[in-house]
Amino acid sequence: MQALLPPSPNYLTKPALRLPRVAPPRLAVFKCAYRSDSVHFPNSVGSSRADWQSSCAILASNVVSQQPQPPSDKSRTADHVGSVNGHKTSVDLEIVPMEKLSSSSSSPDDKSSSPPPRALTITDLSPAPMHGAQLRVAYQGVPGAYSEAAAGKAYPKCEAIPCDQFEVAFQAVELWIADRAVLPVENSLGGSIHRNYDLLLRHRLHIVGEVQLPVHHCLLALPGVRKEYLNRVISHPQALAQCELTLTKLGLNVVREAVDDTAGAAEFVAANNLRDTAAIASARAAELYGMEILENGIQDDSSNVTRFVMLAREPIIPRTDRPFKTSIVFAHDKGTSVLFKVLSAFAFRNISLTKIESRPHRNRPIRLVSDSNEGTASHFEYLFYVDFEASMAEVRAQNALAEVQEFTSFLRVLGSYPIDMTPWSPSRGGD
């Protein structure tokens, strides 16, 4: 949709990052260096350095590096992972639960059998999941957007960087302009933000956390404007969907028009002195752009929550000392018939799924199937996004993904990260 929001230095504290019309030469250099530095391991297929960094980081917390004893056939079946991120490999990663290590260790007096100290690796220097001070965090929108509030909740002391598109926020992290990105993926009323699911697959960023933000919508207009003067209401499509019933109950006979973001709608009305147009945005946006609140809390449900994910260039080390969630995406070249087998891999291990999202396969949207009666039939090919409540540091999660790999033609771990456990209540006029 064509954006209605021209830049307005009178209201923005900093300009939003925008996609360049012509990519500068150094942009290609950054992408090439990040994606194509190949490396090979003994007895394995070649893969990119980014893939192996991701795989090693995800599995590092439970890999035994001090000359493990050859396991029996039974233990290899339980603890052997033969593929990661969609790549089959013959590298043996012996995943051993931490309790097995403690129970098998020698007594303190037996110095001859104790292993030597393990050398530090780069994963030992990785920051903890709850870090975030003084980071540059990209978000989509302008100051006053809900995404800015989510970035502040995820990283309280961060420098928030506004971006005019979701794509720009992804690229800002990839090109080291920002350290993190905080982007919405679903809303309790409006559903999934499909654009960001597609971008998660297109880009090589990792989910390192999530944050849930209560959303409190307000109907904003210029000072002195009354509701009966309005001919149009503008906002983000999700915000319009979340307030659809309330706008009808208010008796507003207005055109509802979608723009890029909520705070940007308020900025646009103020910058152009539109006295016949209202915006749906936050109370903070009203304060920033000098607008009045005509109606407060106009979302159709007071328990309106948007879930955001935090993205980084490198994954975090999964842990077992707090609740973790893992996000994956997979596909199969034989259609959706394999979905039951994939879901059973989690059900048999008592792993709870929190979300399943299907998206059409961009490269193969149609599949032709022979039919003796009708000839051919067209079907969509799908990618499936799944979130489940388990850490990749748990053997049950590793074994589940090893089984999923057997049924799928493509599997990628998007991230294993802490669940947002902060309590929340319906907003009463905050953000």
Phi, psi and omega per residue, in radians:
M1 nan 2.392 -3.126
Q2 -1.169 2.234 -3.127
A3 -1.207 2.476 3.114
L4 -1.717 0.091 -2.898
L5 -1.840 1.725 3.040
P6 -1.309 2.706 3.102
P7 -1.133 2.468 -3.098
S8 -2.411 1.629 -3.117
P9 -1.122 -0.257 3.123
N10 -1.227 -0.381 -3.040
Y11 -2.059 -0.503 -3.076
L12 -1.477 2.400 3.066
T13 -1.364 -0.445 3.047
K14 -2.674 2.529 -3.116
P15 -1.209 2.561 3.095
A16 -1.332 2.509 3.055
L17 -1.138 2.444 -3.123
R18 -2.248 2.664 3.056
L19 -1.206 2.294 3.103
P20 -1.228 2.585 3.095
R21 -1.174 -0.705 3.084
V22 -2.138 2.117 -3.091
A23 -1.148 2.233 3.108
P24 -1.180 2.721 -3.106
P25 -0.987 -0.623 -3.084
R26 -1.216 -0.313 3.090
L27 -1.114 -0.756 3.126
A28 -1.146 -0.603 -3.136
V29 -1.128 -0.746 3.124
F30 -1.068 -0.805 -3.096
K31 -1.148 -0.714 -3.115
C32 -1.114 -0.803 -3.105
A33 -1.144 -0.546 -3.084
Y34 -1.371 -0.524 -2.928
R35 -1.911 -0.257 -2.943
S36 -2.143 0.161 3.128
D37 -1.338 1.603 -3.006
S38 -1.396 2.642 3.114
V39 -2.544 2.554 -3.087
H40 -2.117 2.527 3.120
F41 -2.031 2.655 3.118
P42 -1.033 2.441 3.077
N43 1.029 0.574 -3.125
S44 -2.525 2.886 3.069
V45 -1.405 2.743 3.125
G46 -1.240 2.570 3.141
S47 -2.624 2.899 3.127
S48 -1.319 2.716 3.121
R49 -1.070 -0.634 -3.138
A50 -1.096 -0.733 3.123
D51 -1.061 -0.794 -3.079
W52 -1.272 -0.574 3.033
Q53 -1.067 -0.770 3.119
S54 -1.090 -0.823 -3.092
S55 -1.112 -0.803 -3.116
C56 -1.129 -0.689 -3.127
A57 -1.161 -0.684 -3.103
I58 -1.174 -0.637 -3.057
L59 -1.714 -0.062 -2.951
A60 -1.128 -0.539 -3.009
S61 -1.196 -0.318 -3.117
N62 -2.137 0.128 -3.138
V63 -1.410 2.249 3.127
V64 -1.537 2.082 -3.053
S65 -1.795 -0.152 -3.093
Q66 -1.644 1.285 2.994
Q67 0.788 1.236 -3.141
P68 -1.183 2.606 3.083
Q69 -1.246 2.533 3.117
P70 -1.042 2.171 -3.109
P71 -1.349 2.835 3.045
S72 -1.303 2.970 -3.131
D73 -1.052 -0.648 -3.111
K74 -1.168 -0.757 -3.123
S75 -1.232 -0.547 3.103
R76 -1.145 -0.609 3.119
T77 -1.125 -0.622 -3.074
A78 -1.444 -0.595 -2.955
D79 -1.996 0.020 -3.088
H80 -1.571 2.259 3.062
V81 -1.932 1.998 -3.058
G82 -1.696 0.032 -3.129
S83 -2.802 2.579 3.090
V84 -2.468 2.457 3.087
N85 0.886 0.626 3.026
G86 1.495 0.050 -3.131
H87 -1.915 2.132 3.042
K88 -1.294 2.450 -3.098
T89 -2.625 2.678 3.104
S90 -1.753 0.169 3.092
V91 -1.237 2.279 3.136
D92 -1.599 2.021 3.043
L93 -1.903 1.845 -3.062
E94 -1.441 1.776 -3.102
I95 -1.540 2.071 -3.062
V96 -2.163 2.221 3.090
P97 -1.017 2.614 -3.067
M98 -1.121 -0.557 -3.136
E99 -1.175 -0.527 3.091
K100 -1.162 -0.636 3.131
L101 -1.151 -0.746 -3.100
S102 -1.203 -0.660 -3.100
S103 -1.271 -0.468 -3.091
S104 -1.638 -0.044 -3.111
S105 -1.261 2.679 -3.098
S106 -1.382 2.941 3.103
S107 -1.215 2.738 -3.111
P108 -1.073 -0.498 -3.101
D109 -1.338 -0.343 -3.097
D110 -1.523 1.407 -3.075
K111 -1.263 -0.447 -3.076
S112 -1.213 -0.528 -3.094
S113 -1.680 -0.138 -3.130
S114 -1.289 2.408 -3.111
P115 -1.223 2.703 3.092
P116 -1.212 2.789 3.127
P117 -1.022 2.439 -3.136
R118 -1.375 2.411 3.123
A119 -1.225 2.534 3.079
L120 -1.156 2.492 3.057
T121 -2.135 3.034 -3.129
I122 -1.103 -0.495 -3.134
T123 -1.203 -0.447 3.101
D124 -1.196 -0.365 -3.109
L125 -1.672 0.037 -3.116
S126 -1.196 2.499 -3.134
P127 -1.214 2.723 3.111
A128 -1.211 2.769 -3.083
P129 -1.045 -0.450 -3.035
M130 -1.694 0.333 3.127
H131 -1.284 3.072 3.074
G132 2.720 0.008 -3.113
A133 -1.221 2.398 3.032
Q134 1.053 0.580 3.079
L135 -1.631 2.685 2.996
R136 -1.652 2.063 -3.012
V137 -2.087 2.112 3.130
A138 -1.506 2.493 3.052
Y139 -2.519 2.771 3.133
Q140 -1.605 2.254 3.116
G141 2.235 -2.859 3.098
V142 -2.141 2.915 3.108
P143 -0.900 2.353 -3.054
G144 1.771 -0.148 3.122
A145 -1.275 2.714 3.087
Y146 -1.110 -0.539 3.103
S147 -1.133 -0.573 3.068
E148 -1.149 -0.713 3.096
A149 -1.124 -0.673 3.110
A150 -1.144 -0.689 3.092
A151 -1.092 -0.690 3.106
G152 -1.193 -0.578 3.088
K153 -1.264 -0.684 -3.136
A154 -1.222 -0.746 -3.106
Y155 -2.325 1.531 -2.965
P156 -1.007 -0.532 -3.069
K157 -1.847 0.407 -3.036
C158 -1.445 2.878 2.937
E159 -1.702 1.903 -3.088
A160 -1.375 2.285 -3.110
I161 -2.004 1.941 -3.140
P162 -1.280 2.475 3.102
C163 -2.266 2.513 -3.047
D164 -1.424 -0.246 3.122
Q165 -2.469 2.753 3.043
F166 -1.053 -0.717 -3.127
E167 -1.017 -0.664 -3.135
V168 -1.155 -0.670 3.128
A169 -1.104 -0.731 3.069
F170 -1.055 -0.846 -3.094
Q171 -1.162 -0.559 3.132
A172 -1.064 -0.665 3.109
V173 -1.288 -0.757 -3.122
E174 -1.069 -0.591 -3.096
L175 -1.692 0.241 3.055
W176 1.157 0.295 3.015
I177 -1.293 -0.573 3.085
A178 -2.230 2.723 3.106
D179 -1.541 -0.557 -3.105
R180 -2.479 2.858 2.950
A181 -2.302 2.472 3.075
V182 -2.115 2.002 -3.005
L183 -2.335 2.509 -3.132
P184 -1.330 2.527 3.083
V185 -2.160 -0.396 3.106
E186 -2.836 2.704 3.101
N187 -2.257 2.540 -3.071
S188 -1.166 -0.353 3.100
L189 -1.855 -0.803 -3.044
G190 -1.514 -0.198 3.131
G191 1.504 -2.711 -3.013
S192 -1.385 2.580 2.985
I193 -1.640 1.623 -2.963
H194 -1.102 -0.551 -3.115
R195 -1.015 -0.726 -3.099
N196 -1.286 -0.503 3.035
Y197 -1.123 -0.727 3.097
D198 -1.125 -0.689 -3.123
L199 -1.240 -0.518 3.076
L200 -1.048 -0.636 -3.140
L201 -1.383 -0.575 -3.087
R202 -1.292 -0.582 -3.082
H203 -1.822 2.803 -3.072
R204 -1.782 0.673 3.056
L205 -1.582 2.825 -3.087
H206 -2.059 2.449 3.042
I207 -1.333 2.150 -3.111
V208 -2.039 0.032 3.115
G209 3.079 3.018 3.082
E210 -2.454 2.743 3.085
V211 -2.540 2.378 3.122
Q212 -1.909 2.207 -3.022
L213 -2.106 2.088 3.007
P214 -1.106 2.370 -3.058
V215 -1.936 2.165 -3.117
H216 -2.107 1.850 -3.072
H217 -1.567 2.540 3.068
C218 -2.260 2.624 3.033
L219 -1.642 2.006 -3.019
L220 -1.956 2.535 3.062
A221 -2.603 2.943 3.114
L222 -1.166 2.687 3.135
P223 -0.967 2.320 3.117
G224 1.575 -0.175 -3.139
V225 -1.415 2.337 3.095
R226 -1.837 2.783 -3.054
K227 -1.046 -0.621 -3.103
E228 -1.225 -0.209 3.095
Y229 -1.480 -0.163 -2.977
L230 -1.398 2.408 3.020
N231 -2.020 -0.233 -3.036
R232 -2.629 2.528 3.013
V233 -2.203 2.241 -3.110
I234 -2.128 2.586 3.072
S235 -3.086 -3.115 3.039
H236 -1.146 2.570 -3.129
P237 -0.958 -0.666 3.127
Q238 -1.132 -0.715 3.138
A239 -1.145 -0.712 3.092
L240 -1.081 -0.704 3.120
A241 -1.175 -0.629 -3.111
Q242 -1.286 -0.282 -3.110
C243 -2.050 0.217 -3.007
E244 -1.026 -0.851 -3.095
L245 -1.186 -0.704 -3.117
T246 -1.143 -0.720 3.104
L247 -1.057 -0.649 3.101
T248 -1.174 -0.731 3.140
K249 -1.143 -0.514 3.118
L250 -1.277 -0.158 3.110
G251 1.282 0.440 -3.130
L252 -1.446 1.968 3.086
N253 -1.576 1.328 -3.002
V254 -2.264 2.751 3.009
V255 -1.416 2.327 3.135
R256 -1.823 2.093 -2.993
E257 -2.176 2.327 -3.085
A258 -1.569 2.432 3.054
V259 -2.305 -3.056 -2.974
D260 -1.216 -0.637 -3.128
D261 -2.770 2.898 -3.029
T262 -1.207 -0.924 -3.130
A263 -1.121 -0.577 3.077
G264 -1.117 -0.546 3.068
A265 -1.132 -0.755 3.105
A266 -1.124 -0.730 3.112
E267 -1.073 -0.690 -3.116
F268 -1.159 -0.751 3.122
V269 -1.105 -0.768 -3.112
A270 -1.200 -0.736 -3.078
A271 -1.156 -0.543 -3.082
N272 -1.821 0.115 3.087
N273 0.904 0.865 -3.102
L274 -1.515 1.802 -3.074
R275 -1.575 0.000 3.064
D276 -1.936 0.170 -3.048
T277 -2.232 2.362 3.055
A278 -1.954 2.839 3.118
A279 -2.212 2.568 2.990
I280 -1.763 2.028 -3.084
A281 -2.782 -2.978 -3.079
S282 -1.530 2.888 3.064
A283 -1.127 -0.559 3.091
R284 -1.135 -0.663 3.104
A285 -1.101 -0.679 3.092
A286 -1.050 -0.716 -3.137
E287 -1.197 -0.723 -3.093
L288 -1.161 -0.646 -2.989
Y289 -1.925 0.274 3.005
G290 1.137 0.736 -3.137
M291 -1.976 2.856 3.119
E292 -1.829 2.629 3.119
I293 -1.617 1.940 3.106
L294 -1.402 -0.691 3.097
E295 -2.421 2.374 -3.099
N296 -1.880 2.412 3.088
G297 1.147 0.984 -3.044
I298 -1.650 0.135 3.055
Q299 -1.156 2.568 -3.067
D300 -1.157 -0.406 3.139
D301 -2.331 2.281 -3.131
S302 -1.172 -0.415 3.100
S303 -1.590 0.947 -3.103
N304 -1.606 1.996 -3.033
V305 -2.251 2.401 3.026
T306 -1.955 2.337 3.103
R307 -1.719 2.233 3.116
F308 -1.981 2.639 3.009
V309 -1.991 2.602 3.103
M310 -1.801 2.235 -3.034
L311 -2.021 2.512 3.124
A312 -2.491 2.901 3.136
R313 -1.255 -0.537 -3.117
E314 -2.116 2.557 3.100
P315 -1.299 2.843 3.025
I316 -1.634 2.877 3.119
I317 -1.429 2.090 3.136
P318 -1.150 2.592 -3.079
R319 -2.306 2.992 3.127
T320 -2.134 0.130 -3.103
D321 -1.567 0.033 3.105
R322 -2.691 2.802 3.138
P323 -1.119 2.294 3.136
F324 -2.090 2.712 3.038
K325 -2.199 2.543 3.103
T326 -2.173 2.365 3.125
S327 -1.989 2.312 3.130
I328 -2.332 2.865 3.000
V329 -2.387 2.398 -3.137
F330 -2.517 2.856 3.104
A331 -2.569 2.868 3.080
H332 -2.520 2.403 -3.056
D333 -1.355 -0.006 3.110
K334 -1.909 0.399 3.027
G335 1.516 -2.690 -3.003
T336 -1.623 0.018 -3.081
S337 -1.138 -0.360 -3.101
V338 -1.464 -0.138 -3.031
L339 -1.047 -0.703 -3.131
F340 -1.077 -0.726 3.137
K341 -1.122 -0.685 3.129
V342 -1.140 -0.797 -3.119
L343 -1.143 -0.595 3.135
S344 -1.157 -0.483 3.103
A345 -1.069 -0.569 3.082
F346 -1.469 -0.688 -3.098
A347 -1.103 -0.723 -3.125
F348 -1.150 -0.371 3.131
R349 -1.825 0.227 3.087
N350 0.995 0.731 3.087
I351 -1.784 2.138 -3.088
S352 -1.430 2.332 3.031
L353 -1.626 2.354 3.135
T354 -1.833 -0.267 3.136
K355 -2.845 2.463 2.950
I356 -2.293 2.168 -3.132
E357 -2.263 2.255 3.100
S358 -1.908 2.442 3.115
R359 -2.347 2.469 3.110
P360 -1.065 2.476 3.089
H361 -1.240 2.049 -3.023
R362 -1.134 -0.626 -3.084
N363 -1.451 -0.428 -3.134
R364 -2.392 1.281 -3.065
P365 -1.269 -0.401 -3.067
I366 -2.177 2.407 3.066
R367 -2.135 2.314 3.137
L368 -1.699 2.254 -3.110
V369 -2.095 2.273 3.137
S370 -1.190 2.510 3.135
D371 -2.502 2.126 -3.052
S372 -1.142 -0.448 -3.090
N373 -1.595 -0.767 -3.013
E374 -1.856 -0.179 -3.123
G375 1.729 -1.536 3.128
T376 -2.340 2.700 3.086
A377 -2.313 2.557 -3.104
S378 -1.748 2.376 3.094
H379 -2.378 2.637 3.074
F380 -1.445 2.491 2.968
E381 -1.622 2.407 -3.024
Y382 -2.148 2.611 2.868
L383 -1.807 2.461 -3.122
F384 -2.034 2.186 3.046
Y385 -1.768 2.254 -3.080
V386 -2.304 2.329 2.973
D387 -1.935 2.315 3.087
F388 -2.374 2.659 -3.051
E389 -1.564 1.521 3.045
A390 -2.959 2.648 3.108
S391 -1.643 2.557 3.061
M392 -1.185 -0.122 3.008
A393 -1.393 -0.158 3.120
E394 -1.590 2.383 -3.124
V395 -1.093 -0.620 -3.120
R396 -1.102 -0.622 3.099
A397 -1.232 -0.705 3.117
Q398 -1.108 -0.752 -3.141
N399 -1.179 -0.631 3.106
A400 -1.090 -0.761 3.141
L401 -1.220 -0.580 3.063
A402 -1.086 -0.642 3.104
E403 -1.284 -0.696 3.103
V404 -1.035 -0.668 -3.139
Q405 -1.025 -0.559 -3.118
E406 -1.179 -0.458 -3.058
F407 -1.764 -0.140 -2.997
T408 -2.045 2.712 3.064
S409 -1.618 -0.249 -3.132
F410 -2.637 2.333 3.104
L411 -2.561 2.275 3.104
R412 -2.422 2.320 3.046
V413 -1.515 2.030 -3.137
L414 -1.407 -0.421 3.119
G415 2.865 2.653 2.999
S416 -2.199 2.091 -2.852
Y417 -2.638 2.804 -3.132
P418 -1.176 2.478 3.056
I419 -1.317 2.450 3.067
D420 -1.256 1.885 -3.095
M421 -1.818 0.116 -3.103
T422 -1.200 2.321 3.135
P423 -1.207 2.613 3.095
W424 -2.509 2.779 3.079
S425 -2.393 2.774 3.133
P426 -0.928 2.314 -3.094
S427 -1.157 2.514 3.130
R428 -2.049 0.500 3.115
G429 2.106 0.327 3.134
G430 -1.412 -1.919 -3.078
D431 -1.075 nan nan
